Each structure stands twice: as structure tokens, then as C-alpha cells.
Amino acid sequence: MSRRSVRSAGVLAAGVALALSGVAAAPALAAPAPGHHTFSPAAASFVGADTVQQKVQRLETALAALPRLAAAYDVKPLWDKGTNGTGITVATLVSFGDKDIQSVIDSYDQRNGLPKADVQILEPVGHVPGCHDAGVDTATCQSWGGETDLDVEMIHTLAPGAKIVIAATPVAETEGITGLPEMMQAVDYMTTNKSADIISMSFGTAEDNFDSPSQVTGLDPAFQRASAAGVTLTASSGDSGATNHTKSGGYWNKRTASWPAADPNVTAVGGTNSVSGKPNTTLWPDSGGGLSSVYNRPSWQDSVSKITNSTKRSFPDITMEGTSGTSESSPLFAGVLALAAQTKGGRLGQVNTALYTGKLAGIVDVTSGNNSYNGVTGFAAGKGFDIVSGWGTIDAAKFVPSLVTALR
């Protein structure tokens, strides 16, 4: 997510080791300033990148291990059959976006042997300013640009034939309600204009940062209209483990749930550790996950009620690589869903109903790790479905046809 903590490689490695041993993860070293994001190292590395060449260099550094993702998630058997996302449009919903995106992605793809991407920028809420325009926080805007470039390349890597839309808003999404009404206007625009079949969201804020539960649920109608139109929504589960940032800076000293990941209209995607030749079955220790304090357990989660032991919505539903933050995980899963939508011959709609049958092929169980964070005790991954990793991760060659069959 765009607000994940910036941590040194050494501290991150230590956190992974502690999580694997069942000990609480190391405290975060830096908390966000009031009202501001703390971007991932990958997204924040784009600060100061003004030219296409500079952005491509940052992208190559951040995505040095990207080619392994296609192999790890076993998409080649689908590609070999012509299933590469052709005919499907995936949107990433962001603040500001990157006006150079097509040139950046074209250059990156040419240098790294990837096919050309079809990218479109939408500004559904009005004109989006440039990062050096008056009144714009340049570093925040450029970091959102980095987030945008990273999201697009994640989608393109697993669904190289899909059209990718960047829905950019002119207001920075921060902790609490700020920026979210504009995001929901963008969702409505895409629903009304049939601009996207799948919408990925790499942002979020603690439910506790809203003024009231009704302020949270007041954002739901846009999601409900999108779902009714068959649009599939995915969201990053969070990068602060079982807790989240506060509006005033620092972290909540209790378990909190991240919105929109906790919203039942959304498929929430958590993070695993790095993949190599196959999916990783260990939870990324900063991966968000837990129980909503706002949303009751949806009926499709009744099948796991004896595991969650709660009347509330648990999240995430699925996990993908998230070592650069779960903002990586959501667009990766959106890419997989584009392959499924092409296979089905159209939109998938709500996929959680199929996930929670517990009968889909291609599910790879995430069995170890926990998301304790900054002194807040989290949840542990284990055999089968669990709160912090959902059903686990996937083998796309098996998962995609099984999901399509379940949705027909």
C-alpha cells in the first residue's frame, strides 16, 4: 500500500526472521507525519524522477526480480493457449498517477523483453495537476507516480494482453476520509462508462481513522454499483500488520482493519514473502489482515466461521507476493483475474462467493508466519484457511479454469 513504512533491508530481514520463529515482528522505525503517507521504498524512490529515463531506471531497480513472477504463478500454460488478458480492461485507482506512463512502460518493456502494453489515463474527477504545479506536494505526487508505474507493470507482467487504465484523482488519498470520496467518484465513472472490468486499489486507511462507522459505509454505494455491473474489485490488505497508521501520526496500539480491504464488496489481497520458481507459502510479516470492526461477516464467509470465531468480516481473502508491500499483491491478483475474465468471455463480478466454497483448484496454502507489528499481536498463518492469509496463494494454470467453472 502507498502508506507502508519505509524500513531498511536489514530491519525487514530481521522482521521476517522473527515472524518465522513465531516472535512478534520488530517495531517499525518510522511513522508517517500527520496527514501524510509513508510510501514504500520502491514508490518513494521515484521522488526526484522527472524524466522518462529517470523513471525507467527507478522502475528497473524496483522490479529487478519481476520475471520470476510469471514462472512462480504458472501463467505460461495459459499464455500458450492464448489466455493473456486480451479483451479485458484492468484499472488501477490512484491519486495523481503518472502522465508519462505510456512512455515509461514502453521503454521498460522494450528493455526487458516484454510486449507493448496498452495503457490509458483517465481523469474522471477533473483535471489532475502536475507534480510541480502550485499547491501540489511534489514528493507525494512523485511517489504516487511511482506507485502507478509499479502497479501497471505488475498487471502487465501476468496479463500482458490486457488493456490497463489509470484512473487518477486530483486529491491525495491520506489517512481518514480525505481523498476517498473522489476515489469513489472515479469508481462510479468507470462503472457508468464501462471503463474497466477489474479495478485494483493499492491504498487504504484504518477503519478507526473515520469519524464514525457510517462514514465508512457511506462510501459503499459506489462499490455496490460496480459489483452489480459485474466489475471485480481488489484491494491491498495493508502494510502495518495487524495495526495501521493513525491520522495524527504513529500507529494504533491495537488491532485495526484497513478499508477498503475490509469491505465485503472487495476481494482483499495480502502479501507473501518473495517467490522464486513457485509461490511462497510464508506470510510477509507486515501483511495487513484481521477482522473488521464495521462490517459483519458476509454470508459467503459462513463457511469459515468456526475458524475466524467472529461475526465480523475477516480479510484478506487471498495472498500474492508482497515483499515490496501489498500494493504489489493487489495488481498481481488483478492480473490473474484478467486471465480468468478472458477465459470466461466477460466480467467475473464478485469472486469471493467462489473462493469461499473452498473447492477451487490451484490454491497453494500459506502455512507459516504472522503479522504482529509494532507491539500489536497479530494473527498466525496455518494449515488451510486462516484470518491472515485467507485461502492462501495460487497456481494460475489450475486456479483460473477452476474459478471460471465455479462462476458459471
Beta strands, then each sheet from edge to edge (+ up, - down):
strand 1: 89-95
strand 2: 118-122
strand 3: 163-169
strand 4: 198-201
strand 5: 205-206
strand 6: 232-236
strand 7: 258-259
strand 8: 267-272
strand 9: 290-296
strand 10: 312-315
strand 11: 318-321
strand 12: 363-364
strand 13: 393-394
sheet 1: 2+ 3+ 1+ 4+ 6+ 8+ 11+
sheet 2: 5+ 7-
sheet 3: 9+ 10-
sheet 4: 12+ 13-
end
